[in-house]
Amino acid sequence: MIINDILTPPKAGEIIEGETVGIGSSGLFVDLGAFGTGVIYKKELQKTKDDLKNFKIGNKIFAKIMELKNEDGYCELSLAEAQEELAWAELEKIKEKDQTLKIKISKANRGGLIAETLHVSGFLPLSQLSSDHYPRVEGGDSAKILQELQKLVSQTLEVKIFDLSGDLVDELSMNAIGGVENEIVWDVKNIHSGIYFASLKVKSQSGNTGSKVIKIAIVK
């Protein structure tokens, strides 16, 4: 949900629009109008691969509310999580309209190509490649197929979205401990080799939420 109505009180987990009013060594300060001042800390900005020098006073931005009022008295914001959420929404629209989009190939494996668009990673299976890009290798040698696929790395291809969510293969849950690193073990003995995307969701005792999509490669 995007907050742009002055009468609607914001909540943690929602996306809000603001205007940059300050740039300091600790991060970016954002005017949220009637909702006060927000802050995007430098460490958080690094998740988007953005640098403070890329922002200017007066820039309009969308950010996700992580905490309504932190210990510094600011509304703590995340640019990375807002970008991810808005990107998924945009991809959903593209899929619904059956439109094409351009993707840049970042990696190749024996199963196909990995690409990124709108800050979201995607997988293009070998079977879905057009005849112009399909690796025709005599004898079907997997090593030679991979060599041919690697020639497509850094190229831009035009594609249609086949599936945004994929099939759910497993669900895991755990009670994490705050302030320290936590580890969860995924038993993949019944999972095939390939590229998988995991949606990580956390909720603190105070009710603050966070989410992130990560890519997992399984090779057997």
PEBELNOR-V675914 format. One record per backbone hydrogen bond with DSSP energy under -0.5 kcal/mol. NH is the residue of the N-H (numbers start at 1). CO is the residue of the C=O. If there is no record, write none. Layout:
nh=NH co=CO
nh=NH co=CO
This chain:
nh=3 co=1
nh=3 co=15
nh=4 co=2
nh=6 co=4
nh=8 co=5
nh=9 co=7
nh=13 co=65
nh=14 co=11
nh=15 co=1
nh=16 co=63
nh=17 co=3
nh=18 co=61
nh=19 co=31
nh=20 co=59
nh=21 co=29
nh=22 co=29
nh=24 co=27
nh=27 co=24
nh=28 co=40
nh=29 co=22
nh=30 co=38
nh=31 co=19
nh=32 co=30
nh=32 co=36
nh=35 co=32
nh=36 co=33
nh=38 co=30
nh=39 co=75
nh=40 co=28
nh=41 co=39
nh=42 co=26
nh=44 co=41
nh=45 co=41
nh=46 co=42
nh=47 co=44
nh=48 co=45
nh=49 co=46
nh=50 co=45
nh=54 co=51
nh=55 co=52
nh=58 co=20
nh=59 co=56
nh=61 co=18
nh=63 co=16
nh=64 co=78
nh=65 co=14
nh=66 co=64
nh=66 co=76
nh=67 co=76
nh=70 co=74
nh=73 co=70
nh=75 co=37
nh=76 co=67
nh=76 co=74
nh=77 co=39
nh=78 co=64
nh=82 co=78
nh=83 co=79
nh=84 co=80
nh=85 co=81
nh=86 co=82
nh=87 co=83
nh=88 co=84
nh=89 co=85
nh=90 co=86
nh=91 co=87
nh=92 co=88
nh=93 co=89
nh=94 co=90
nh=95 co=91
nh=96 co=92
nh=97 co=93
nh=98 co=95
nh=99 co=94
nh=101 co=159
nh=103 co=157
nh=104 co=116
nh=105 co=103
nh=105 co=155
nh=106 co=114
nh=107 co=114
nh=109 co=112
nh=112 co=109
nh=113 co=124
nh=114 co=107
nh=115 co=122
nh=116 co=104
nh=117 co=120
nh=120 co=117
nh=122 co=115
nh=124 co=113
nh=125 co=123
nh=126 co=111
nh=128 co=125
nh=129 co=126
nh=133 co=130
nh=134 co=130
nh=136 co=134
nh=137 co=135
nh=140 co=137
nh=141 co=138
nh=145 co=141
nh=146 co=142
nh=147 co=143
nh=148 co=144
nh=149 co=145
nh=150 co=146
nh=151 co=147
nh=151 co=148
nh=152 co=149
nh=153 co=150
nh=154 co=105
nh=155 co=152
nh=157 co=103
nh=159 co=101
nh=159 co=157
nh=161 co=99
nh=162 co=160
nh=169 co=167
nh=176 co=174
nh=178 co=176
nh=180 co=177
nh=187 co=185
nh=188 co=186
nh=191 co=188
nh=194 co=218
nh=196 co=216
nh=198 co=214
nh=200 co=198
nh=200 co=212
nh=202 co=210
nh=204 co=208
nh=207 co=204
nh=210 co=202
nh=212 co=200
nh=214 co=198
nh=214 co=212
nh=216 co=196
nh=218 co=194
nh=218 co=216
nh=219 co=217
